Amino acid sequence: MDQKHKYVRIEQYNQFIFFPMAIEHSVFAHLKPISAGFCYLNSGNEIVKCHGDSYSLRLKSHEDDTKLATKQVYGIDAMLAIV
């Protein structure tokens, strides 16, 4: 089952922070994110699907967010399985 969350990607170590929809992206502005948006965490498929943008931070999701977020959550094998 997909679970929808918000996320920010911070430049240091390309780390992702996932958080509930009720929290604004701007709460993480002090971490100087480089991308932000929404994502679906799907443990059945072992993939994190990132998309969209953050109005409060004026940032968009990056093309490689899905692959890098999947790597962080499910590991390198899951990332390499993304077609």
N, C-alpha and C positions, 0 to 999 in steps of 0.2 A: 504494500500500500504506500502510495506517495504521501509524503508529509511536506507541506509548503512552509518555507521559512524565508527570512531575509538573511542577507550576508553582506559582509565587507571583506575585501582582500587587502591586507596591509603589506606594504612593500618589504618590510623586514622578513626575510625567509619565505616570502610568498604565502603567508599564513592566512587562512580563512577563519572568520568568526561567524558562526551561524546563530541566529536568535529568533525569537517568536515574532509573529506579524504585528503584535501590539506595540513593539518597541520601534522608535524612529531610528533610521540610519544615522542621523546626526549625533546620536549619543556617542558614537565612535569616532567623531571628527578629530579628536585629540590624538588618535593613532595614525593620522594622515593616510587614510586608505587610498588605494590607487584604482580600485573598481568597487562597485556595489550593485546590488540588485536583489533578485528573488531566486530561490532555488527549490527544487523538489529533491528530497532525499528518498531514495527507493532502495531499501535493503534487499528486496527480492531480485533486483537486477544489478545490484551493487554499482549504482551510478548516481552522481549528483548532477542534476540538470540545472545549469545557471542561465538566467536570462534577465532582460529588462534593465531598469536603471533606478537610481535614487534621486528623487527630486530635491530632498533636503540637503544632500551632499553635492548635487550636480555632477554625478558620476554615472557612467554606464558600465554594464558588464563587458568584460573583454572576451574575445574569441576563445582564448585558452583557459578561461575560468572553469569550464566544465571538466576538462581533463585534470587540471591541477587540484580542484576541489575533490574530485573522485579519488585522486591519488592520496590526498590527505586523509580522507574518511575511510576508504576501502583498500588502499594499498596500490602498489605499482602494477600488479597483475590486472587489477580492475581497470586502471587507467589505460594499459596497453590493449585491453579488450575493446575499447571504444573505437568504433569504426568511423 
